[in-house]
């Protein structure tokens, strides 16, 4: 075995040295890669920070080789506008990695599916049938009920003067809302889907050596393949159980999208033809996309908004005053109030800018060779959009770009729905997130309700400035440590 590995390494080194100069002549500037691994060793535990620092040296359009994979990193709004705006059609595909292959049933969902007829069919299904404004509004009462359950639990903590783990509470709330929206029931007995969703984000976001040096993939040096396959099995068992329960018990009242998914699954006479719906694997892949995406992204964003509000009491008080003015002294914040809460929107925008749920967005891949700004971008180049770096760009956000200042949006009208590249937390163009509207409602409603009804203090006499804001890296960027705080009533009957 050892002689084989040594021979393989020598071959890879020869290939690397023999082709690096030829390839890199035409690529954007970037760090000189090592043989075999390229620049993977530079990424560390927080790649978004490392890549941003490298971009300060090499520029907002940077080339970096990850194993055998040529990669372009975009670190400014202007570079993203050029690639994802002007040339969006050429950068609308996804790279095929082990995680998406196993966790998305051969990339049969939507988030990680390569661009083509099947993806267009799935996109239409999700945006028109499953996540339309009308369908989201249909589940308004369910969201209100689930928030009511959590509010009662927090009220009991107030009575007992107990600390609330807001990370756990928010995650459980969003999980329950998601499951009820899809299946008419909460949770899955005997399993913690939130933990699996978090693990899925870590696995998909990790730089798996097997994806970048395919000849090393069979060795599974990082143990990534074993972890991915184990997680895939757990996902599949849960999804199959939920589908089987729905087929056996038609009294479960999920939203119409679930019924549509069953219809597409069982009434397709040509399951391989995207114009005739999806097969069972496609159904499960779409469900996983919706469950994991909703739980992971919404929980992460809500965590960061609450963290920043607790860390900045001035902003918290100003938001509470707006809530008092708009909602009054009623305990319940209704979804109809959200459009009137202009300062809340500024708080959320500022959170997206500084602590985006997906710091590198979801990677893209070029469909054809193209020349941009004199740089040759080969077909199947991996494109990483370092959105985290956008928010730290002083040319865009001024010298105070590292400060949490929602008021900066009073004079800066920036749309975060994909039109203004300064702020694209949900992506943009063809591959923009179809769950954006649902995610915004979840985050806005939960945050406004929690800060309207309660005041929040850190435990053990900790001052707001001492709150640890360290992040973890994955496909999403959650807090490294759970957010815990002590609630007291702000409103009384």
C-alpha positions in Angstrom: 0.0 0.0 0.0 2.8 2.4 0.9 4.6 2.1 -2.4 1.3 2.8 -4.2 0.7 5.9 -2.2 4.3 7.2 -2.8 4.0 6.5 -6.5 0.6 8.3 -6.6 2.1 11.3 -4.8 5.0 11.5 -7.3 2.6 11.4 -10.2 0.5 14.2 -8.7 3.5 16.3 -8.0 4.7 16.0 -11.6 1.3 16.9 -12.9 1.0 19.8 -10.6 4.4 21.3 -11.4 4.0 20.6 -15.1 0.7 22.4 -15.5 0.6 25.1 -12.8 2.5 27.8 -14.7 0.5 27.2 -17.9 -2.8 27.5 -16.2 -2.1 30.4 -13.9 -0.7 32.7 -16.6 -4.3 33.4 -17.7 -6.0 33.3 -14.3 -6.6 36.2 -11.8 -3.8 36.8 -9.3 -3.6 34.6 -6.3 -1.3 32.7 -3.9 1.2 30.2 -5.3 -0.2 26.7 -4.8 1.6 23.7 -3.3 1.8 20.4 -5.2 -1.3 18.2 -4.8 -3.2 20.2 -2.2 -2.9 23.6 -3.8 -3.8 26.2 -1.2 -6.2 24.2 0.9 -3.7 24.4 3.8 -4.2 28.2 4.0 -7.9 28.1 4.7 -7.9 27.2 8.4 -11.0 27.0 10.6 -12.5 30.3 9.3 -12.0 30.3 5.5 -14.1 33.4 5.0 -11.7 35.5 7.1 -8.6 34.0 5.5 -9.9 34.5 2.0 -10.8 38.1 2.8 -7.2 38.8 4.0 -5.8 37.2 0.9 -8.0 39.4 -1.3 -6.5 42.5 0.3 -3.2 41.4 -1.3 -4.4 39.8 -4.5 -7.6 41.8 -5.3 -11.4 41.3 -5.3 -11.2 38.8 -8.2 -8.7 36.2 -6.9 -7.5 32.8 -8.1 -6.8 30.1 -5.7 -6.2 26.4 -6.5 -7.8 23.9 -4.2 -6.3 20.6 -4.9 -6.9 20.1 -8.7 -9.8 22.5 -8.8 -9.2 26.0 -10.1 -11.2 28.4 -8.0 -12.1 32.1 -8.3 -12.9 34.0 -5.1 -15.1 37.1 -5.4 -14.6 39.6 -2.5 -16.4 42.8 -3.5 -19.9 43.8 -4.7 -18.5 45.0 -8.0 -16.8 41.6 -8.7 -20.0 39.8 -7.8 -22.0 42.1 -10.1 -19.7 41.2 -13.0 -19.8 37.4 -12.5 -23.3 36.9 -11.0 -25.1 39.8 -12.8 -23.6 40.4 -16.2 -22.5 36.8 -16.7 -25.0 35.0 -14.4 -26.0 32.5 -17.1 -22.5 31.2 -17.3 -22.1 30.9 -13.5 -25.5 29.3 -12.6 -24.3 25.7 -12.1 -23.2 24.0 -8.9 -20.0 21.9 -8.4 -20.6 18.2 -7.8 -19.2 17.2 -4.4 -19.5 14.1 -2.2 -21.8 15.8 0.3 -24.4 16.9 -2.3 -24.2 13.6 -4.1 -25.0 11.6 -0.9 -27.1 14.1 1.0 -29.2 15.3 -1.9 -29.9 11.9 -3.5 -27.5 12.4 -6.4 -28.2 16.2 -6.5 -31.9 15.7 -7.1 -33.0 18.5 -5.0 -32.6 22.1 -6.0 -29.9 23.8 -4.0 -27.0 21.7 -5.2 -28.4 20.5 -8.6 -26.4 21.4 -11.7 -28.0 23.9 -14.0 -30.3 22.4 -16.6 -33.8 21.2 -17.4 -34.2 19.2 -14.2 -33.1 22.2 -12.0 -35.4 24.6 -13.9 -38.3 22.2 -13.2 -37.5 22.0 -9.5 -37.0 25.7 -9.2 -40.5 26.3 -10.7 -42.0 23.7 -8.3 -40.5 25.4 -5.3 -41.1 29.0 -6.2 -44.5 28.7 -7.8 -46.1 25.8 -5.9 -44.4 25.5 -2.6 -43.0 28.8 -1.4 -45.3 31.3 -3.0 -46.6 34.2 -0.9 -50.1 32.6 -0.8 -48.7 29.3 0.4 -46.6 31.0 3.1 -49.6 33.0 4.2 -51.6 29.8 4.6 -49.4 28.8 7.4 -49.6 32.1 9.3 -51.8 30.6 12.1 -49.5 27.7 12.7 -46.5 30.1 13.2 -48.6 32.1 15.7 -49.4 28.9 17.6 -45.8 27.7 17.8 -44.6 31.1 18.9 -47.3 31.1 21.6 -45.9 27.8 23.0 -42.4 29.3 23.2 -43.6 32.5 24.8 -45.4 30.5 27.5 -42.2 28.5 28.2 -40.1 31.7 28.5 -42.8 33.2 30.8 -42.3 30.2 33.1 -38.5 30.9 33.1 -39.3 34.5 34.1 -41.3 33.3 37.0 -38.4 31.1 38.1 -35.7 33.6 37.3 -34.0 31.1 35.0 -31.6 31.5 32.2 -32.9 30.8 28.7 -30.8 29.2 26.0 -31.9 31.3 23.1 -30.0 29.3 20.6 -31.8 26.1 21.6 -35.2 27.8 22.0 -35.1 29.6 18.6 -33.8 26.4 16.9 -36.6 24.3 18.3 -39.2 26.9 17.4 -38.1 27.1 13.8 -37.8 23.3 13.6 -41.4 22.9 14.8 -42.7 25.6 12.5 -41.0 24.0 9.5 -42.3 20.5 10.3 -45.8 21.7 10.8 -45.7 23.6 7.6 -44.6 20.6 5.6 -46.1 17.6 7.5 -48.8 18.9 9.8 -46.9 17.7 12.8 -43.9 18.7 14.8 -40.6 16.9 15.0 -39.4 13.4 14.5 -39.6 11.0 17.5 -36.2 9.8 18.8 -34.0 12.2 16.8 -32.8 15.7 16.9 -33.2 17.0 13.4 -31.6 20.4 14.3 -28.4 18.6 15.2 -28.4 16.7 12.0 -29.2 19.9 10.0 -26.2 21.6 11.7 -24.0 18.6 10.9 -25.1 18.7 7.3 -24.1 22.4 7.1 -20.7 21.6 8.5 -20.2 18.7 6.1 -21.3 20.6 3.0 -19.3 23.6 3.9 -16.1 21.7 4.7 -13.3 21.6 2.2 -13.2 17.8 1.7 -9.8 16.7 0.2 -11.6 14.0 -1.8 -13.5 16.6 -3.7 -10.4 18.5 -4.7 -8.0 15.7 -5.2 -10.2 12.9 -6.6 -7.3 10.4 -6.7 -7.1 10.6 -2.9 -10.8 10.2 -2.4 -10.7 6.4 -1.9 -8.3 6.9 1.0 -10.8 9.1 2.8 -7.9 10.7 4.7 -10.2 13.1 6.7 -12.9 10.6 7.3 -15.3 12.9 5.4 -16.8 10.2 3.2 -17.6 8.0 6.2 -19.3 10.9 8.0 -21.3 11.9 4.9 -22.6 8.4 4.3 -23.5 8.0 8.0 -25.4 11.3 8.0 -27.1 10.5 4.7 -28.4 7.2 6.2 -29.9 9.1 9.2 -31.5 11.7 6.9 -33.0 9.1 4.7 -34.5 7.1 7.6 -36.2 10.2 8.9 -37.5 11.4 5.6 -38.8 7.9 4.7 -40.6 7.7 8.1 -42.3 11.0 7.6 -43.4 10.1 4.0 -44.7 6.7 5.2 -46.6 8.3 8.1 -48.2 10.8 5.7 -49.2 8.0 3.3 -50.7 6.0 6.1 -52.5 8.8 7.9 -54.1 11.3 5.5 -55.7 13.1 8.5 -52.4 14.9 9.0 -53.0 18.4 7.9 -49.8 19.7 6.3 -49.9 22.5 3.8 -50.9 21.9 0.2 -47.2 21.8 -0.8 -46.8 18.4 0.9 -49.8 17.1 -1.0 -48.3 18.4 -4.2 -45.0 16.7 -3.4 -46.9 13.4 -2.9 -48.7 14.0 -6.2 -45.5 14.6 -8.1 -44.0 11.5 -6.5 -46.8 9.1 -7.3 -48.4 10.5 -10.4 -45.4 10.8 -12.7 -45.5 8.3 -15.6 -42.1 9.5 -16.8 -40.0 10.1 -13.6 -36.8 10.8 -15.6 -38.5 13.6 -17.6 -38.3 16.8 -15.7 -41.5 18.0 -17.4 -43.4 15.2 -15.7 -42.6 15.8 -12.1 -40.1 14.1 -9.8 -39.5 10.5 -8.5 -39.3 9.5 -4.9 -35.7 10.4 -4.5 -36.4 13.8 -6.0 -39.2 14.2 -3.5 -37.0 13.4 -0.6 -34.3 15.7 -1.9 -36.6 18.6 -2.1 -38.0 18.0 1.4 -34.4 17.9 2.8 -33.6 21.1 1.0 -36.6 22.8 2.6 -36.1 21.3 6.1 -32.4 21.8 6.4 -32.4 25.2 4.7 -35.2 26.6 6.8 -33.9 25.3 10.1 -30.3 26.1 9.6 -30.4 29.5 7.9 -33.3 31.0 9.9 -31.9 29.8 13.2 -28.5 31.2 12.4 -29.8 34.6 11.3 -32.2 34.9 14.3 -29.3 34.0 16.7 -27.1 36.7 15.3 -29.9 39.4 15.4 -30.7 38.7 19.0 -27.0 38.6 19.9 -26.3 42.0 18.4 -29.4 43.5 20.1 -28.3 42.2 23.5 -24.7 43.4 22.8 -26.0 46.9 21.8 -28.6 48.0 24.4 -29.1 51.4 22.5 -30.3 49.5 19.4 -32.5 47.2 21.5 -34.2 50.1 23.2 -34.8 51.9 19.9 -36.4 48.7 18.4 -38.5 48.2 21.5 -39.8 51.7 21.2 -40.7 51.2 17.6 -42.6 48.0 18.6 -44.4 49.9 21.3 -45.4 52.6 18.7 -46.6 50.1 16.1 -47.9 47.2 18.1 -48.9 49.0 21.3 -49.0 47.2 24.6 -50.4 44.0 23.2 -48.3 41.0 23.8 -48.8 39.6 20.3 -46.9 40.8 17.3 -48.8 40.0 14.1 -47.2 39.3 10.8 -49.1 42.3 9.4 -47.0 44.5 11.7 -43.8 43.5 10.1 -44.1 45.8 7.0 -44.5 48.8 9.4 -41.4 48.1 11.4 -38.8 50.1 9.5 -36.1 50.0 12.2 -36.5 46.3 12.5 -35.7 46.0 8.8 -32.6 48.1 9.3 -31.5 45.9 12.2 -31.9 42.8 10.1 -30.1 44.3 7.2 -27.2 45.3 9.4 -27.0 41.8 10.8 -27.0 40.3 7.4 -24.1 42.6 6.5 -21.9 41.7 9.5 -23.0 38.2 10.3 -24.4 36.5 7.1 -25.9 33.1 7.6 -23.8 31.8 4.6 -20.5 33.6 4.6 -19.4 32.1 1.2 -22.9 31.7 -0.1 -23.5 28.4 -2.0 -20.6 27.7 -4.4 -21.1 28.1 -8.1 -19.4 26.6 -11.1 -18.7 28.0 -14.6 -20.6 26.3 -17.4 -18.2 27.4 -20.3 -14.8 29.1 -20.7 -15.1 32.8 -20.5 -12.8 35.9 -20.4 -13.7 38.5 -17.8 -11.6 41.7 -17.2 -8.8 40.0 -19.3 -8.8 36.9 -17.0 -9.4 33.5 -18.5 -12.0 31.6 -16.4 -12.0 27.9 -17.6 -15.1 25.8 -17.8 -15.9 24.1 -14.4 -14.1 26.7 -12.4 -15.3 26.8 -8.8 -16.6 30.2 -7.9 -16.7 31.2 -4.2 -18.6 34.5 -3.3 -17.1 35.8 -0.1 -20.2 37.7 1.0 -18.7 38.0 4.5 -16.0 40.2 3.0 -18.5 42.5 1.3 -19.7 43.8 4.7 -16.1 44.6 5.7 -15.4 46.7 2.6 -14.8 50.3 3.8 -15.1 51.5 0.2 -18.8 50.4 0.3 -19.7 50.9 4.0 -17.3 53.7 5.1 -14.6 53.6 7.7 -17.1 52.4 10.4 -17.9 49.2 8.5 -17.0 47.0 11.5 -19.5 48.8 13.7 -23.1 47.6 14.2 -25.0 50.7 13.2 -28.5 50.0 11.7 -29.0 53.7 11.1 -26.6 53.6 8.2 -29.6 52.3 6.1 -31.5 55.6 6.7 -29.5 57.3 4.0 -28.4 54.1 2.1 -31.3 52.5 0.3 -30.0 48.9 -0.2 -32.2 46.1 -1.2 -31.2 42.6 0.1 -33.4 40.6 -2.2 -30.6 40.2 -4.8 -30.8 43.5 -6.7 -28.1 45.4 -4.9 -24.9 43.4 -4.8 -23.7 45.2 -1.7 -26.1 43.0 0.3 -26.9 39.6 -1.2 -27.4 37.3 1.9 -29.9 35.1 -0.2 -27.7 35.0 -3.3 -28.8 36.6 -6.6 -29.9 35.8 -10.1 -30.9 32.3 -11.2 -29.5 30.7 -8.1 -31.0 33.1 -5.5 -32.7 31.4 -2.5 -36.4 30.6 -3.2 -37.0 30.4 0.6 -36.1 34.1 1.1 -39.7 35.3 1.9 -40.3 32.5 4.4 -37.0 33.1 6.0 -37.5 36.8 6.4 -40.9 36.3 8.0 -39.5 33.7 10.5 -36.6 35.9 11.5 -38.7 39.2 11.7 -41.6 37.6 13.6 -39.5 35.8 16.2 -37.1 38.6 16.9 -39.9 41.2 17.2 -41.9 39.0 19.5 -39.0 38.2 21.8 -37.8 41.8 22.2 -41.3 43.2 22.4 -42.4 41.0 25.3 -39.2 40.7 27.2 -36.1 42.5 28.3 -32.9 40.4 28.1 -29.9 40.5 30.4 -26.7 38.4 30.2 -26.2 36.0 33.1 -23.7 36.3 36.0 -23.6 40.0 35.8 -21.9 39.9 32.4 -21.9 43.3 30.6 -23.1 43.5 27.0 -19.6 44.3 25.7 -18.4 41.0 27.1 -20.7 38.9 25.0 -18.6 36.5 22.9 -19.5 36.9 19.2 -17.1 34.2 17.8 -18.5 32.3 14.8 -18.1 28.8 13.5 -17.7 28.0 9.8 -19.8 25.7 7.6 -22.1 26.3 4.8 -23.8 28.5 7.4 -22.0 30.6 10.1 -23.6 30.0 13.5 -22.4 31.2 16.8 -19.5 29.2 18.3 -21.2 29.3 21.7 -24.9 29.2 22.5 -26.6 32.5 23.3 -28.0 32.5 26.8 -29.8 35.3 28.6 -32.2 36.1 31.4 -35.6 37.3 30.5 -37.9 39.7 32.4 -41.3 40.9 31.4 -41.5 44.1 29.5 -45.2 44.0 29.0 -47.9 43.1 31.5 -51.5 42.1 31.2 
